[in-house]
C-alpha cells in the first residue's frame, strides 16, 4: 500500500469518527441531498445508552450490492466483500416484497465486522435480527425471501440506488433511529464542522428556553440560507 493511500485511509477514518460524534439530524440543518427515504428505518428496538445516547447509530463506508430477480447469490458475494466497520447497502431494484436479509445474512455480516445493513426493501427473521444487535435498516419485514438463483443484472460494489439516493462504494453511510443519510467524502468534509458547532451551541439554547428567556431573542426569525 502506498503512503498516499495510507494517508487517505487515515483521513477517512478520522472524518468518520468526527461524523459519528455529531447528531445526524443536525446535518439536515445544512444539507438537502443524501437523505434516504424515511420509510427506511431501524428494525432494532429503540434504546438509549447509559449516557442517554441513541444506541442505534452507525457510521461507515458503503459496500454496495444490487439484487435483481430474487438473487440470493449476489448477497453472498456482497457479504464476502465486507470489511470491519463497513455498511452493507442493498439495492433491491424496486422489489419491496422479497427479503434479502435474515438471520444468516446478518450473522455473516456481523462476523465480517460490518457496522450495519441498509436495505431498500424488506428484511426477515425480525426476532433473530434483534438478537444479533447489528443495526438493520429496512422498509419493513416479510416472510417472502430471495432465492438461490443468479440474477443477470445483480452486481457488487457498483453505484446503486437506495431510497432515492445514489450510493457509491466507499460513500459514508450514517444512520440512527431518525433515518439514513449517505454522503460523499467531499460533502462530509464540508458539513462536519458546521454540524459539530451547531451541536455545541444547542445546550445553551435549550437552557435559555428553560430559563424562560423571551423566544424572540432566541429563535431564528430571518432567512439565513442563501
C-alpha positions, 0 to 999 in steps of 0.5 A: 500500500502506498503512503498516499493511500495510507494517508487517505485511509487515515483521513477517512477514518478520522472524518468518520469518527468526527461524523459519528460524534455529531447528531445526524439530524443536525446535518439536515440543518445544512444539507438537502441531498443524501437523505434516504427515504424515511420509510427506511428505518431501524428494525432494532428496538429503540434504546438509549445508552447509559449516557442517554445516547441513541444506541442505534447509530452507525457510521461507515463506508458503503459496500454496495450490492444490487439484487435483481430477480430474487438473487440470493447469490449476489448477497453472498458475494456482497457479504464476502466483500465486507470489511470491519466497520463497513455498511452493507447497502442493498439495492433491491431494484424496486422489489419491496416484497422479497427479503434479502436479509435474515438471520444468516445474512446478518450473522455473516455480516456481523462476523465480517465486522460490518457496522450495519445493513441498509436495505431498500426493501424488506428484511426477515427473521425480525426476532433473530435480527434483534438478537444479533444487535447489528443495526438493520435498516429496512422498509419493513419485514416479510416472510417472502425471501430471495432465492438461490438463483443468479440474477443477470443484472445483480452486481457488487460494489457498483453505484446503486440506488437506495431510497432515492439516493445514489450510493457509491462504494466507499460513500459514508453511510450514517444512520440512527433511529431518525433515518439514513443519510449517505454522503460523499467524502467531499460533502462530509468534509464540508458539513462536519464542522458546521454540524459539530458547532451547531451541536455545541451551541444547542445546550445553551439554547435549550437552557435559555428556553428553560430559563424562560428567556423571551423566544424572540431573542432566541429563535431564528426569525430571518432567512439565513440560507442563501 
